[in-house]
Every structure is written in structure tokens, then in C-alpha cells.
Amino acid sequence: MQFKTMLAVTLAAIAPAIVTAQSCAEAARFGVATANPSTAAPGDDVTITADFTCSFSRGIVPEWVEYKLEVVQNNNGFEAPILLARHQFAGTSASPFDVTNVTIPHASYVDGATYTPIMYIIYPTSGTDGSPVDVQGGVNVNLKVQTSS
């Protein structure tokens, strides 16, 4: 009887984590990032809030977070990524959030190119011999960047 009680208590304790991991979209394993405002032009200030609840529930704990503008489709090789911010992740499992304020730079944007904001995280995994290996994952940010008038 004690074993059944202990098993029930243990399952009840871990059930929220299991439900959270199973209810997360696949891409959310790298976080969910939202921008405010959701449309910006060069010189505009934007606040990006990232929620890593799903990341933590899957055992992915970011060490670094970076935000870039990239031309992901029809890149002719001349549209280099534009770094908006990069920093160590300071969140915890109790508060798995990152809030970053950026200014859209007055960069040399390529006419007609669509710049996609992407949040990347760098996180550790275990190598085949148990040594740490840093890997990267990324998700789009809901920000439309207007590079021309």
C-alpha cells in the first residue's frame, strides 16, 4: 500500500511537467518570442519577450540568447545577418523568461529583401562520451521590419 501511495504522489508531482512538455509545439522547444510593437522600421525601439517554459520542460536550458535579422528566402549571398542583441540567459526554471530591448538599426538593407527576425538559443547537450557540446536552435519572432518606405 505504501508503494502505491508513493507512486501516486510522485506521478501527481511530475504530471504538470509531463503535460507541459507534451502540449508544447515542436518549435517551442527553442522558446516562443514575441515583439512589441509587432511592426518596426530602422530607428524604432522594440521589446522582445521570450518564454522558455517549453524549453525547460524538455530539458533545454539556454546559456546564450541572440536576436538577428536574416534574409532566409532568396538570399543572394550579400544579405548578411544583422545582430540585434546577444547575451547570457539569466532566467531560471521558476522564471524562464528573457526580455530584451533593441533598436532596429539603420543598416544597409537590400531593396526588396524580406528580413526575418530570428531568436537563437545556444544550449548544452551531452556528447557521445559525456562531454558537453553546445548546439543552437532558433525560432522566428513575430516582428515585421519595414526596411523601405
VENRASUL-V363612 format. One record per residue. RES is the residue in one letter. PSI is psi in whole degrees, 0 to 359 (NA if undefined). OMEGA is omega in whole degrees, 0 to 359 (* if undefined). Layout:
<<RES PSI OMEGA> <RES PSI OMEGA>>
//
This chain:
<<M 320 179> <Q 319 180> <F 315 180> <K 320 179> <T 315 180> <M 319 178> <L 316 180> <A 318 179> <V 317 179> <T 314 179> <L 321 178> <A 325 181> <A 323 183> <I 351 182> <A 317 179> <P 321 179> <A 320 179> <I 315 180> <V 317 180> <T 313 181> <A 319 182> <Q 335 182> <S 357 180> <C 140 172> <A 152 183> <E 313 181> <A 337 182> <A 351 177> <R 340 177> <F 7 179> <G 168 176> <V 121 184> <A 134 176> <T 147 182> <A 147 176> <N 117 358> <P 170 183> <S 357 174> <T 134 182> <A 160 178> <A 166 178> <P 133 182> <G 345 180> <D 145 174> <D 139 181> <V 139 173> <T 124 178> <I 126 178> <T 125 179> <A 135 179> <D 118 182> <F 25 179> <T 312 180> <C 323 177> <S 309 181> <F 321 182> <S 339 178> <R 7 178> <G 13 178> <I 114 182> <V 109 182> <P 141 170> <E 322 180> <W 149 176> <V 135 175> <E 149 182> <Y 128 182> <K 159 168> <L 126 182> <E 148 171> <V 104 186> <V 339 178> <Q 138 178> <N 37 177> <N 124 182> <N 8 179> <G 352 181> <F 356 180> <E 84 180> <A 148 176> <P 144 179> <I 118 181> <L 125 177> <L 320 180> <A 150 173> <R 132 179> <H 165 174> <Q 142 178> <F 128 183> <A 1 182> <G 172 179> <T 174 178> <S 331 178> <A 335 180> <S 77 187> <P 55 185> <F 153 174> <D 126 177> <V 123 184> <T 133 175> <N 127 180> <V 159 171> <T 128 178> <I 120 187> <P 157 174> <H 70 183> <A 172 174> <S 89 181> <Y 144 178> <V 125 180> <D 134 177> <G 349 180> <A 142 177> <T 118 180> <Y 122 182> <T 122 175> <P 131 180> <I 136 173> <M 125 176> <Y 145 171> <I 147 173> <I 127 183> <Y 153 183> <P 145 170> <T 176 179> <S 132 176> <G 177 183> <T 337 178> <D 9 179> <G 353 180> <S 154 182> <P 140 176> <V 126 178> <D 132 177> <V 165 184> <Q 143 173> <G 159 182> <G 158 177> <V 153 176> <N 152 176> <V 141 182> <N 61 182> <L 128 174> <K 121 182> <V 121 178> <Q 103 185> <T 350 176> <S 158 183> <S NA *>>
//
